[in-house]
């Protein structure tokens, strides 16, 4: 193990100091793209292969040694294939049993990039609104959470002006057992029951605590203006 560690350490040193490795990366990146062409007849678009490249660059070994590169490719191929199958299964499950007031699916042919829709819950000030969300799955999904944000403006103490969402299951409470369907249901629940004690927008949280009627009135105005 000591010899392998030394080789890896030397490889990392050369990786930092040598410009020619960029060319090495480019060749192996193209190799990865060709390899994934055979996965269930799926040919990933360029935006998907970016996930492969990013994942490859974060594995702790140097591309200068063929055996280590081969191991790197095996790991990346395994995780990418597993992620793709998991995402495809979730898409099928969504079609069979869609969550209430929610829908989601891939943008074009990129399985790692989805768009979702949430209908404003009837019992909330967002009723009648149609809210769109952008979803990006990481290459090592479901071991890391998807990145989800609103593209429709919304007045909410847990959702900021950039569409960022303060939701624990999208951060430290994420589990591989969770699905995008459960994520959408949790976001929908957040519209009904906002959490002012863990706000992303403190001013809105303060108004929610001190003047609920005014808060709800403003939320309805925003819903009418941006989501209808």
HELIX and SHEET records of a PDB file:
HELIX    1   1 UNK A    2  UNK A   17  1                                  16    
HELIX    2   2 UNK A   21  UNK A   35  1                                  15    
HELIX    3   3 UNK A   36  UNK A   38  5                                   3    
HELIX    4   4 UNK A   46  UNK A   58  1                                  13    
HELIX    5   5 UNK A   66  UNK A   96  1                                  31    
HELIX    6   6 UNK A  168  UNK A  170  5                                   3    
HELIX    7   7 UNK A  180  UNK A  192  1                                  13    
HELIX    8   8 UNK A  196  UNK A  198  5                                   3    
HELIX    9   9 UNK A  202  UNK A  210  1                                   9    
HELIX   10  10 UNK A  212  UNK A  226  1                                  15    
SHEET    1   A 4 UNK A 102  UNK A 107  0                                        
SHEET    2   A 4 UNK A 110  UNK A 119 -1                                        
SHEET    3   A 4 UNK A 130  UNK A 136 -1                                        
SHEET    4   A 4 UNK A 147  UNK A 150 -1                                        
END                                                                             
